[in-house]
Amino acid sequence: MNPVFRSDNVRDTGMSRVVGNNHLKLNLAEDETTRFGMDGIAFQMGQHFSFISRKIPFDVCYSLDENTFNNKTSIQMNVKDIKLK
């Protein structure tokens, strides 16, 4: 089992978007001055995009996974739950 982490009061950096069938491709930061945050994917959570895109802080639970795309591997959050405030 992978450990599950929690981060409070994260915000969208402005680079998050809905992809596929209702998934969120996220880029989150812990403060409003960070331009490039941590990438993540939230499967079946596209309904939260209208809130997240307004850059209002929210809490998130996630595990960390390797993501390989175009022969480039990076670490990304695999979001398990989003708690809107």
N, C-alpha and C positions, 0 to 999 in steps of 0.2 A: 504494500500500500504506500502511496505517496503521501507525504505530510500535507495538510491543508493549512494555509495561512490566511490571516485576516488583516486587511488594511482599512483604516478608517479615514474618512474625509478625503478621498481621492477625487480628482476631476479629470474630465476629458481635456486633452491638449488641443482639441480642434481637428484632430486627424482621425477620429473614430468614424465608423460608417457601418451600415447594414450590408451584409453580403449573403449570397445564396438565399436559401429559404428561411429567413427570420433569424439569422445569426448576426452577432455583433463582432466586428473586428475593432478592437479597442486600442487606444494609446492613452495611458493614464499617468498622472503625476500627482504628487502629494501637495503641491502648492501651485498657485495660479501663475507664477513667474517662470515655471519650467516649460521650455518649448518642446523638448523631446522626452517623452516618458517611457514607461514600460509597455511593450506590446502584449496583447492578450486576445483570446477568443472566447466568446460566450455563446454557446450553442443554444438555439431556440429561445433567445432573450431579446430579439429585435424589438419587441414592444417597449423596451426601456429607452430606445434611442432618442425619442423626443425630449425626455427629461435629461438624459446624459449630455446631449449636444448643447444644452443651455449652460454647461459648465458649473452646475450646482453640485456641491460636494455630496458624495454618497459612500457607503461602505461596501466592501467586496470581500468574498471568500474565494480562494483559488489554490490550485496546486501549480507547480512549475513543470513545464514540459519542454522538450526540444522540438523545434519546428524547422523542417527542412523545406525550402522553397527555392527553385532555380539554383540548385546545388549550393545554397548558402544555409548554414544551420545557425539558429539563434535560440535563445531561451525566451519563452513566452508564458504568460499566465493562462491557465485553463480555468476560466471562471466557473465556479460552482453555484454561486448565489450573489445577488445584488440587493442591497437594502437601500431603498430611496428614503430620503429624509423629508 
